Amino acid sequence: MTSNGTNYTQALDGVHHADGFISIGHAQTPRRLVGGAAATLRGLGLLALALLGALALASSARAQAPVFLGAADDFGVLGASTVTNTGLTEVTGDVGVSPGTAVTGFPPGIVNGTIHSAGAVAAQAQSDLTAAYNDAESRACQVDLTGQDLGGMTLTDGVYCFSSSVGLTGTLTLDAQGDPNAVFIFQIGSTLTTASASSVNLINGAQSCMVVWQVGSSATLGTTTAFSGNVLALTSNTATTGVTVDGRLLAQNGAVTLDSNTVTRAQCAAVPVVSVPVSVVPPSVPVVPPSVPVVPASVPVVPASVPVLPVFLPVSVPVSAATSSGTANDEAGPIVNVHGAPGASCVPSDFRLRILVRDASGIRRVDVFLDGRLVERSTQRQFYVWIRAERLLAGRHTLRVVAHDREGNQTVQTRGFTRCNRPVSPPFTG
């Protein structure tokens, strides 16, 4: 901020408005620090600590878990009734429709993926889209921007809500402030409309895969709009001539209409791998003398009489890939074992999961989701999670464990279970 009538930028609730005008009066005479100098300095120090604490709490409160798309993640375009294209549209990612069957305009449009006309794959994607939409819609609103146009705004991560329709005229900037995992969620009560030549600009590490637009009815992107993020529309999506989308156009109940567009399925970039010298210890200095065996051959590591606990969830990466020596070229996700997951029968009460994770490069974090909601986050290689099944409604539920290693790789494991049909408490909210 500058004085004497200079323009300034105001930051409030993660919203930066690049307009406004401020001036200040004459500078005050400096206070003389004589007898009370020490007390004054202590007071300033306490004030600074309090401000830092408040900022830390605000940052923590804004942090959001990503919205999990499930099978819909593979799609650049997904409709319910039809997917219709005119002109030379190019979609990178799958194109699908369900329960409808009509996908028209390919060719001349190009699909760098697979077209799913109804069928099990598109049906599962629609089911997971509904779960993702409900997840995004249920997040607590952090900044209410009802009645404001998004053009000209700069937003940091968080949940932004609009009670009805919203427009974008010009450029919206999303600032991740150096955090590639920053999540931006827009809850829109009815329609989303962009003016011609509008854009969504991502800066400081922001990624399209972390941007979700939950639209209560339909989205219409104006001609030559450069859009970023995943549009989860309850009804339909329309991309007019020349629109580019770095993300996805997903519609639950209606159509997706395209016209000479470019749609690129957003994928999160992995954390860059830092090169590490292979020979850390000079070859002339052995780490363990060859004459001293680490474990005597006659002593088994695990006695044959001790049974290993069964693993209920499949391991999605080979053991040899994740346990190779060194971490400089680790490209495999962590190995995840989950014990205590329900079997085929329905679950009548609470149960406990024991989760064990290992990776050559180390564990960054492990997230556990129940029906798309984050219920546990840990940085430990072994921890326990109580699943409060007694609070769930009867029916089918989904557990998902997402483990991230320090090289930017991840492993996702999913397990479904059924809550028994019996009187239960109010639904579990996480």
Secondary structure as the mmCIF struct_conf table of DSSP 4:
data_model
#
loop_
_struct_conf.conf_type_id
_struct_conf.id
_struct_conf.beg_label_comp_id
_struct_conf.beg_label_asym_id
_struct_conf.beg_label_seq_id
_struct_conf.end_label_comp_id
_struct_conf.end_label_asym_id
_struct_conf.end_label_seq_id
BEND BEND1 SER A 3 GLY A 5
STRN STRN1 GLN A 10 LEU A 12
TURN_TY1_P TURN_TY1_P1 ASP A 13 GLY A 14
STRN STRN2 VAL A 15 HIS A 17
HELX_LH_PP_P HELX_LH_PP_P1 HIS A 26 ARG A 32
BEND BEND2 VAL A 34 VAL A 34
TURN_TY1_P TURN_TY1_P2 GLY A 35 GLY A 36
HELX_RH_AL_P HELX_RH_AL_P1 ALA A 37 ARG A 62
HELX_LH_PP_P HELX_LH_PP_P2 ALA A 65 PHE A 68
HELX_RH_3T_P HELX_RH_3T_P1 GLY A 70 ASP A 74
STRN STRN3 PHE A 75 GLY A 79
BEND BEND3 ALA A 80 SER A 81
STRN STRN4 THR A 82 THR A 86
BEND BEND4 GLY A 87 LEU A 88
STRN STRN5 GLU A 90 THR A 92
BEND BEND5 GLY A 93 GLY A 93
STRN STRN6 ASP A 94 VAL A 97
BEND BEND6 SER A 98 PRO A 99
STRN STRN7 ALA A 102 THR A 104
TURN_TY1_P TURN_TY1_P3 PHE A 106 PRO A 108
BEND BEND7 GLY A 109 GLY A 109
STRN STRN8 ILE A 110 ASN A 112
BEND BEND8 GLY A 113 GLY A 113
STRN STRN9 ILE A 115 SER A 117
BEND BEND9 ALA A 118 ALA A 118
HELX_RH_AL_P HELX_RH_AL_P2 GLY A 119 SER A 138
BEND BEND10 ARG A 139 ARG A 139
HELX_LH_PP_P HELX_LH_PP_P3 ALA A 140 CYS A 141
BEND BEND11 GLN A 142 GLN A 142
STRN STRN10 VAL A 143 ASP A 144
TURN_TY1_P TURN_TY1_P4 THR A 146 GLY A 147
TURN_TY1_P TURN_TY1_P5 GLY A 151 GLY A 152
STRN STRN11 MET A 153 LEU A 155
BEND BEND12 ASP A 157 ASP A 157
STRN STRN12 GLY A 158 PHE A 162
BEND BEND13 SER A 163 SER A 164
STRN STRN13 VAL A 166 LEU A 168
BEND BEND14 GLY A 170 GLY A 170
STRN STRN14 THR A 171 ASP A 175
TURN_TY1_P TURN_TY1_P6 GLN A 177 GLY A 178
TURN_TY1_P TURN_TY1_P7 PRO A 180 ASN A 181
STRN STRN15 PHE A 184 ILE A 188
BEND BEND15 GLY A 189 SER A 190
STRN STRN16 LEU A 192 THR A 194
TURN_TY1_P TURN_TY1_P8 SER A 196 ALA A 197
STRN STRN17 SER A 199 ILE A 203
TURN_TY1_P TURN_TY1_P9 ASN A 204 GLY A 205
HELX_RH_3T_P HELX_RH_3T_P2 SER A 208 MET A 210
STRN STRN18 VAL A 211 VAL A 215
BEND BEND16 GLY A 216 SER A 217
STRN STRN19 SER A 218 LEU A 221
HELX_LH_PP_P HELX_LH_PP_P4 GLY A 222 GLY A 222
TURN_TY1_P TURN_TY1_P10 THR A 223 THR A 224
STRN STRN20 ALA A 226 ALA A 233
BEND BEND17 LEU A 234 THR A 235
STRN STRN21 SER A 236 ALA A 239
TURN_TY1_P TURN_TY1_P11 THR A 241 GLY A 242
STRN STRN22 THR A 244 ALA A 251
BEND BEND18 GLN A 252 GLY A 254
STRN STRN23 VAL A 256 ASP A 259
BEND BEND19 SER A 260 SER A 260
STRN STRN24 THR A 262 THR A 264
HELX_LH_PP_P HELX_LH_PP_P5 CYS A 268 SER A 275
BEND BEND20 VAL A 278 VAL A 278
BEND BEND21 VAL A 281 VAL A 281
TURN_TY1_P TURN_TY1_P12 PRO A 283 SER A 284
BEND BEND22 VAL A 285 VAL A 285
BEND BEND23 VAL A 287 VAL A 288
TURN_TY1_P TURN_TY1_P13 PRO A 290 SER A 291
BEND BEND24 VAL A 292 VAL A 292
BEND BEND25 VAL A 294 VAL A 295
TURN_TY1_P TURN_TY1_P14 ALA A 297 SER A 298
BEND BEND26 VAL A 299 VAL A 299
BEND BEND27 VAL A 301 VAL A 302
TURN_TY1_P TURN_TY1_P15 ALA A 304 SER A 305
BEND BEND28 VAL A 306 VAL A 306
HELX_LH_PP_P HELX_LH_PP_P6 PRO A 307 VAL A 311
BEND BEND29 LEU A 313 LEU A 313
BEND BEND30 VAL A 317 VAL A 317
HELX_RH_AL_P HELX_RH_AL_P3 VAL A 319 ALA A 322
TURN_TY1_P TURN_TY1_P16 THR A 323 THR A 323
BEND BEND31 SER A 325 SER A 325
BEND BEND32 THR A 327 THR A 327
TURN_TY1_P TURN_TY1_P17 ALA A 328 ASN A 329
BEND BEND33 ALA A 332 ALA A 332
HELX_LH_PP_P HELX_LH_PP_P7 GLY A 333 PRO A 334
STRN STRN25 ILE A 335 HIS A 339
BEND BEND34 GLY A 340 GLY A 340
BEND BEND35 ALA A 344 SER A 345
HELX_LH_PP_P HELX_LH_PP_P8 CYS A 346 CYS A 346
STRN STRN26 VAL A 347 VAL A 347
BEND BEND36 SER A 349 SER A 349
STRN STRN27 PHE A 351 ARG A 358
TURN_TY1_P TURN_TY1_P18 ALA A 360 SER A 361
STRN STRN28 ILE A 363 LEU A 370
TURN_TY1_P TURN_TY1_P19 ASP A 371 GLY A 372
STRN STRN29 ARG A 373 SER A 378
BEND BEND37 GLN A 380 ARG A 381
STRN STRN30 GLN A 382 ILE A 387
HELX_RH_3T_P HELX_RH_3T_P3 ALA A 389 ARG A 391
BEND BEND38 LEU A 392 LEU A 392
HELX_LH_PP_P HELX_LH_PP_P9 LEU A 393 LEU A 393
BEND BEND39 ALA A 394 ALA A 394
STRN STRN31 GLY A 395 ASP A 405
TURN_TY1_P TURN_TY1_P20 ARG A 406 GLU A 407
BEND BEND40 GLY A 408 GLY A 408
STRN STRN32 GLN A 410 ARG A 419
BEND BEND41 ASN A 421 ARG A 422
BEND BEND42 PRO A 426 PRO A 426
HELX_LH_PP_P HELX_LH_PP_P10 PRO A 427 PHE A 428
#
